[in-house]
Amino acid sequence: MDNQANEHVHCLIIGSGPAGYTAAIYASRAALKPVLYQGIQPGGQLTITTEVENYPGYAEGVQGPEMMVDFEKQAKRMGADIRYGLATSVDFSKRPFSVVIDEEKTITADSVIIATGASAKWLGIESEQRLNGFGVSACAVCDGFFFKGREVAIVGAGDTACEEAIYLSKLATRVHMIVRKGEDGMKASKVMQDRVKATPNITIYWNSETDEILGDKKVEGVRIKNNLTGEKTEIPVGGFFVAIGHQPNSDIFKGWLDMDEAGYIKTVPGTSKTNVEGVFAAGDVQDKIYRQAVTAAGSGCMAALDAERFLSATGIV
């Protein structure tokens, strides 16, 4: 990265992953000469995923990091200027917008596409990180298929955890659901709780937490501890799913953009437009419902098209 103090661009994309790279592809083809800063995790969440089988076009499946390399290569081939660097602060009070990279370089931009994604919340135990991608996952819809006909465990107590437990119950022979509190402390809505309880192959472990995920090279089981009695139980499972929530990477935009209570950026339905004209959001930073690579890519396309129309309407390009 050069060290010049200031630079002006027509279209600045903050963040990589399917949304950011797709936005870069479309913005490049529209001659917007986009500059993309990859952020703290170039390629996004897919770089910590192993096999991806549900993205169209990869008939034999693909490794997550390999797919993100393909996305980046395609964006570069179209002419996108892709750089290492992290956006550390923004000023959206006037146009052109001002974005500081790595706390030292200021870029002004006629339009900004935010594709900073969201990060899964983890339990924070060593075995969870060591076996991540080898039976440990934070996305049942992405990875549940690999555990068809096997027993799995899921930890969480909210609506998402219930939805994912039900989804897994259609694939796995048994789902062991680990809930930290008792029935009265479960965060999920009553209807979701009732659905889980009514699913015959879901076993709920109340007042329990994960003590350790078992296995050397892949998940072979989970040891749980009862918070009331201290008793520990080992359950043989092939997959372990963490469903304790996601955190959108939106902190630097607080105070500038409208967000929901969890920090997801609000967009005008059917568009990528935020409450600030000329600032667009795509991918998981604004999507807490679907959170798939293909939907992130689609919203990245929308953001680039919205940015192109905005810049054209304002006479900038």
C-alpha positions as CSV (number, residue, x, y, z in Angstrom):
1,M,0.0,0.0,0.0
2,D,1.4,3.4,-0.9
3,N,1.9,6.0,1.8
4,Q,0.3,9.0,0.2
5,A,-1.9,11.0,2.6
6,N,-5.0,11.3,0.5
7,E,-6.6,9.7,-2.5
8,H,-9.9,10.1,-4.2
9,V,-11.9,7.2,-5.8
10,H,-15.4,6.9,-7.4
11,C,-16.3,3.7,-5.6
12,L,-14.7,2.4,-2.4
13,I,-15.5,-1.2,-1.3
14,I,-14.8,-2.0,2.3
15,G,-14.4,-5.7,3.0
16,S,-13.9,-8.8,0.9
17,G,-15.7,-12.2,0.8
18,P,-18.5,-13.0,-1.7
19,A,-20.3,-9.7,-1.3
20,G,-17.2,-7.4,-1.6
21,Y,-15.6,-9.3,-4.5
22,T,-18.9,-9.6,-6.5
23,A,-19.4,-5.8,-6.0
24,A,-15.9,-5.3,-7.3
25,I,-16.6,-7.4,-10.4
26,Y,-19.7,-5.5,-11.3
27,A,-18.3,-2.1,-10.4
28,S,-15.3,-2.8,-12.6
29,R,-17.4,-3.8,-15.5
30,A,-19.4,-0.6,-15.1
31,A,-16.1,1.4,-15.4
32,L,-16.3,2.7,-11.8
33,K,-12.6,1.8,-11.1
34,P,-13.4,0.4,-7.7
35,V,-10.8,0.2,-4.9
36,L,-11.4,-2.7,-2.5
37,Y,-9.8,-3.0,0.9
38,Q,-9.9,-6.6,2.1
39,G,-10.1,-6.0,5.9
40,I,-8.9,-8.0,8.8
41,Q,-9.9,-11.4,7.2
42,P,-9.3,-11.3,3.4
43,G,-12.0,-13.6,1.8
44,G,-14.2,-13.4,4.9
45,Q,-15.8,-16.4,6.7
46,L,-15.3,-18.7,3.8
47,T,-11.6,-18.7,4.4
48,I,-12.2,-20.7,7.6
49,T,-14.6,-23.1,5.9
50,T,-13.5,-26.4,4.3
51,E,-15.8,-28.0,1.8
52,V,-18.4,-25.8,0.1
53,E,-21.0,-27.8,-1.9
54,N,-23.9,-25.5,-2.1
55,Y,-22.4,-22.7,-4.3
56,P,-23.7,-23.0,-7.9
57,G,-21.1,-23.7,-10.6
58,Y,-18.8,-25.9,-8.5
59,A,-20.2,-29.3,-9.5
60,E,-17.7,-31.3,-7.4
61,G,-17.7,-28.8,-4.5
62,V,-14.8,-26.5,-3.6
63,Q,-12.7,-25.6,-0.6
64,G,-13.8,-22.2,0.9
65,P,-10.4,-20.5,0.7
66,E,-9.9,-21.7,-2.9
67,M,-13.3,-20.3,-3.9
68,M,-12.4,-16.9,-2.4
69,V,-9.1,-16.9,-4.4
70,D,-11.2,-17.5,-7.5
71,F,-13.4,-14.6,-6.6
72,E,-10.4,-12.3,-6.0
73,K,-8.7,-13.3,-9.3
74,Q,-11.9,-12.6,-11.2
75,A,-12.3,-9.2,-9.6
76,K,-8.7,-8.4,-10.4
77,R,-9.1,-9.6,-14.0
78,M,-12.0,-7.1,-14.4
79,G,-9.7,-4.3,-13.2
80,A,-10.6,-3.9,-9.5
81,D,-7.8,-2.5,-7.4
82,I,-7.7,-4.9,-4.5
83,R,-5.5,-3.9,-1.5
84,Y,-4.6,-5.1,2.0
85,G,-5.8,-2.8,4.7
86,L,-8.5,-2.2,7.3
87,A,-11.0,0.7,7.4
88,T,-10.6,2.1,10.9
89,S,-13.0,5.1,10.8
90,V,-15.4,6.9,8.5
91,D,-17.0,10.3,8.0
92,F,-20.3,10.1,6.1
93,S,-21.4,13.6,7.0
94,K,-20.8,15.0,3.5
95,R,-19.8,13.9,0.0
96,P,-17.3,12.9,-1.0
97,F,-17.2,10.5,2.0
98,S,-14.0,10.1,4.0
99,V,-12.6,6.7,5.1
100,V,-9.4,6.2,7.1
101,I,-7.4,3.1,6.3
102,D,-5.1,1.5,9.0
103,E,-5.5,4.7,11.0
104,E,-3.1,6.5,8.7
105,K,-4.3,7.0,5.1
106,T,-7.5,8.9,4.2
107,I,-9.4,8.1,1.1
108,T,-12.3,10.2,-0.2
109,A,-15.0,8.4,-2.2
110,D,-18.0,9.4,-4.2
111,S,-19.7,6.1,-3.2
112,V,-19.0,3.5,-0.6
113,I,-20.0,-0.2,-0.6
114,I,-19.8,-1.8,2.9
115,A,-19.2,-5.6,2.7
116,T,-17.5,-6.1,6.1
117,G,-19.6,-9.2,6.9
118,A,-20.3,-10.7,10.3
119,S,-18.3,-12.9,12.6
120,A,-19.7,-16.0,14.3
121,K,-19.6,-15.9,18.1
122,W,-17.6,-18.9,19.5
123,L,-17.4,-20.6,22.9
124,G,-13.7,-19.8,23.2
125,I,-12.4,-23.3,24.0
126,E,-9.2,-24.6,22.5
127,S,-10.7,-27.7,20.9
128,E,-13.4,-25.6,19.2
129,Q,-10.7,-23.7,17.2
130,R,-8.5,-26.7,16.6
131,L,-11.3,-28.7,15.1
132,N,-12.9,-25.8,13.2
133,G,-13.6,-27.1,9.8
134,F,-13.1,-30.7,10.9
135,G,-16.5,-31.3,12.4
136,V,-16.9,-27.9,14.2
137,S,-19.1,-25.4,12.3
138,A,-21.0,-22.2,13.0
139,C,-23.5,-22.8,10.1
140,A,-25.8,-25.8,10.0
141,V,-27.3,-24.8,6.7
142,C,-23.8,-24.7,5.1
143,D,-22.4,-27.9,6.7
144,G,-25.2,-30.0,8.0
145,F,-25.3,-32.1,4.8
146,F,-21.9,-33.6,5.6
147,F,-23.3,-35.2,8.7
148,K,-26.3,-37.0,7.1
149,G,-27.1,-40.2,8.9
150,R,-24.8,-39.4,11.9
151,E,-25.3,-37.9,15.4
152,V,-24.5,-34.2,16.0
153,A,-24.5,-31.7,18.8
154,I,-25.5,-28.1,18.7
155,V,-25.1,-25.4,21.4
156,G,-27.4,-22.4,21.7
157,A,-30.7,-21.3,23.1
158,G,-32.1,-18.7,20.7
159,D,-34.4,-18.9,17.7
160,T,-31.4,-19.5,15.3
161,A,-30.2,-22.4,17.5
162,C,-33.7,-23.9,17.4
163,E,-34.1,-23.4,13.6
164,E,-30.7,-25.0,13.0
165,A,-31.5,-27.9,15.4
166,I,-34.7,-28.6,13.5
167,Y,-32.8,-28.4,10.2
168,L,-30.2,-30.8,11.4
169,S,-32.8,-33.2,12.7
170,K,-33.9,-33.8,9.1
171,L,-30.3,-35.0,8.2
172,A,-28.8,-36.4,11.4
173,T,-30.0,-39.5,13.2
174,R,-30.0,-37.6,16.5
175,V,-29.4,-34.0,17.5
176,H,-28.0,-33.3,21.0
177,M,-28.9,-29.7,21.9
178,I,-26.9,-28.2,24.7
179,V,-28.6,-25.3,26.6
180,R,-26.8,-23.4,29.3
181,K,-29.9,-22.5,31.3
182,G,-33.1,-24.2,32.3
183,E,-36.3,-24.2,30.3
184,D,-37.3,-20.8,31.8
185,G,-34.0,-19.2,30.6
186,M,-34.2,-20.2,27.0
187,K,-34.1,-17.2,24.7
188,A,-36.0,-18.7,21.8
189,S,-39.6,-17.8,21.1
190,K,-42.2,-20.1,22.6
191,V,-43.2,-21.4,19.2
192,M,-39.6,-22.4,18.3
193,Q,-39.1,-24.0,21.7
194,D,-42.3,-26.1,21.2
195,R,-41.1,-27.2,17.7
196,V,-37.8,-28.4,19.1
197,K,-39.5,-30.2,22.0
198,A,-41.9,-31.9,19.5
199,T,-39.1,-33.2,17.3
200,P,-38.5,-36.8,18.4
201,N,-34.8,-37.0,17.4
202,I,-33.7,-33.8,19.3
203,T,-32.5,-34.4,22.8
204,I,-32.2,-31.3,25.0
205,Y,-29.6,-31.0,27.8
206,W,-30.8,-28.3,30.1
207,N,-28.5,-26.4,32.5
208,S,-25.5,-27.7,30.5
209,E,-22.4,-26.3,28.9
210,T,-19.7,-27.7,26.7
211,D,-16.7,-28.8,28.6
212,E,-14.6,-30.1,25.7
213,I,-15.0,-31.2,22.1
214,L,-13.5,-34.6,21.7
215,G,-11.2,-35.8,18.9
216,D,-7.7,-35.4,17.6
217,K,-8.0,-34.8,13.9
218,K,-11.9,-34.6,13.7
219,V,-14.8,-34.3,16.0
220,E,-15.6,-37.7,17.7
221,G,-17.7,-36.5,20.6
222,V,-18.5,-33.8,23.1
223,R,-18.1,-33.7,26.9
224,I,-20.8,-31.7,28.6
225,K,-21.1,-30.6,32.2
226,N,-24.3,-30.1,34.1
227,N,-24.2,-26.7,35.8
228,L,-26.4,-27.8,38.7
229,T,-24.8,-31.1,39.6
230,G,-21.3,-30.7,38.1
231,E,-21.7,-34.1,36.5
232,K,-19.9,-34.6,33.2
233,T,-21.2,-36.7,30.3
234,E,-19.5,-37.8,27.1
235,I,-21.7,-38.0,24.0
236,P,-20.3,-39.6,20.7
237,V,-21.0,-37.2,17.8
238,G,-19.5,-36.6,14.4
239,G,-20.4,-32.9,14.2
240,F,-20.5,-30.0,16.6
241,F,-22.5,-26.8,15.7
242,V,-22.1,-23.5,17.5
243,A,-25.3,-21.4,17.3
244,I,-24.8,-18.7,19.9
245,G,-25.1,-15.8,17.4
246,H,-23.2,-13.7,15.0
247,Q,-21.7,-10.2,15.4
248,P,-21.9,-7.9,12.4
249,N,-18.7,-6.1,11.7
250,S,-20.3,-2.7,11.8
251,D,-18.8,-0.9,14.7
252,I,-17.0,1.9,12.7
253,F,-20.3,2.8,11.1
254,K,-22.2,3.4,14.3
255,G,-23.6,6.9,14.5
256,W,-23.6,7.2,10.8
257,L,-25.9,4.4,9.6
258,D,-29.2,3.1,10.8
259,M,-28.8,-0.4,12.4
260,D,-31.0,-2.8,14.3
261,E,-30.4,-3.7,18.0
262,A,-27.8,-6.3,17.1
263,G,-25.8,-3.9,14.9
264,Y,-26.9,-5.2,11.4
265,I,-27.0,-2.3,9.0
266,K,-30.5,-1.5,7.8
267,T,-31.1,-1.3,4.0
268,V,-34.1,-0.2,2.1
269,P,-36.0,-3.4,1.3
270,G,-35.2,-4.7,-2.2
271,T,-32.0,-2.6,-2.4
272,S,-28.6,-2.2,-0.9
273,K,-29.3,1.5,0.0
274,T,-28.6,2.7,3.6
275,N,-30.0,5.8,5.2
276,V,-27.0,7.8,3.8
277,E,-27.4,8.5,0.1
278,G,-24.4,7.0,-1.7
279,V,-23.5,4.5,0.9
280,F,-24.6,0.9,0.3
281,A,-24.4,-2.3,2.3
282,A,-24.1,-5.9,1.1
283,G,-23.6,-9.4,2.5
284,D,-23.8,-10.5,6.1
285,V,-23.2,-7.1,7.6
286,Q,-26.9,-6.4,6.6
287,D,-28.3,-9.9,6.4
288,K,-29.0,-11.8,9.6
289,I,-31.6,-14.2,7.9
290,Y,-29.9,-16.0,5.1
291,R,-26.1,-15.6,5.6
292,Q,-25.1,-17.7,2.6
293,A,-22.3,-17.2,0.2
294,V,-24.7,-17.1,-2.8
295,T,-27.0,-14.5,-1.2
296,A,-24.0,-12.4,-0.2
297,A,-22.7,-12.5,-3.8
298,G,-26.2,-11.5,-5.0
299,S,-26.4,-8.5,-2.7
300,G,-22.8,-7.5,-3.7
301,C,-24.1,-7.3,-7.3
302,M,-27.1,-5.2,-6.1
303,A,-24.8,-2.8,-4.3
304,A,-22.6,-2.3,-7.4
305,L,-25.6,-1.7,-9.6
306,D,-27.1,0.7,-7.0
307,A,-23.8,2.6,-6.8
308,E,-23.5,2.8,-10.6
309,R,-27.0,4.3,-10.8
310,F,-26.3,6.7,-8.0
311,L,-23.1,8.0,-9.6
312,S,-24.7,8.2,-12.9
313,A,-27.8,10.1,-11.6
314,T,-25.5,12.6,-9.8
315,G,-23.4,13.1,-12.9
316,I,-20.2,11.9,-11.3
317,V,-19.6,9.1,-13.8
